[in-house]
Amino acid sequence: MSTQSNAIPQSALASGAGSYNEISVARRFYWLVKREVWESRSIYIAPLAVAAVILLGYFVSAISLPARMREASGMTPMAQGDMFAQTFGTAAMALMATTLVVAAFYCLDALHGERRDRSILFWKSLPVSDSMTVLSKATIPLFLLPLLTFLITVALQICMLLLTAAILLAGGQSLAMLSHLNLGITWIALLNHLVVGHGLYYAPFYGWFLLVSAWARRGTFLWAVLPPLAIGVLEKILFNTSHFGDLIGDRFGIGGSATSGKATGMLAMIADSPTLSSPGLWIGLILTALFLFAAMQLRRRQGPV
């Protein structure tokens, strides 16, 4: 009587083992980033929720728009357009502030969360390096969130523009003032501001938060805030200076022209954005690389908390 073996042929095992090597580094990195999006839904749910609230509030306020436009009939179309530009700019800045908060808390939980729920044991069992894992997590605040913020902002402003046009037409008002919004130019400047400013210029903060997330056993927010605060207080006590605090404040935008009254509005803030040729940006990127390298080393050695 013949018997049939259920053993897996050695050739099949060899081909299965080699299938991983056939996956390119770029594709593996893509799936790691996609995993972050799947697991951290707040990175897109929070800005979408804020955009929905803004749109709802704008719809309620737009009901009285024809009456307000009749009161402003003595103004030039450009001045009337500036009124709308301020509203559109406020909506954009609200979204930028939201995603900035989302990025900070995402970084603080990115490496700590997988140690807290012990899922790090599963991910370490996969043939994916710690370096690639940390870099995939850093991609979220550095690139993905700025691009996502830009897309949501553009969609929100298009909805606000269409709603405004519909209400003005229904009230027999002219749409001439809307041509002065210059949304196309504003969107190009906004994309540069988000990618270079919110992404690359704020990179040292994200790198520091990821490092704290990889090291701290608990209280990541406190560990992220207290050391810089202690350095600033110690400098003030010993030298009666505040260079470290000024450096952090200038990097974060506190005390900049956008908040000093010299420049107001979204376009003014965008105009003051750092450029790729800024030395401070590249110094910050070097510091970010050091933080990320330290986070990679910590993840290689750390286990569940």
Buried (B, 14 or more C-beta within 10 A) or exposed (E): EEEEEEEEEEEEEEEEEEEEEEEEEEEBBEEBBEBBEEEBEEBBEBBBEBBEEBBEEBEEEBEEBBEEBEEEEEBEBEEBBBBBBEBBBBBBBBBBEBBBEBBBBBBBBBBBBBBBEEEBEEBBEEEBBBBBBBBBBBBBBBBBBBEBBBEBBBEBBEBBBEBBEEBBEEEEBEEEBBEBBEBEEBBEBBBBBBBBBBBBBBBBBBBBBBBBBBBBEEEBBEBBEEEBEEEBEEBBEEEEEBEBBEEBBEBEBEEBBBEEEEBBBBBEBBEBBBEEEBEEBEEBBEBBBEBBBBBBBBBBEBEEE
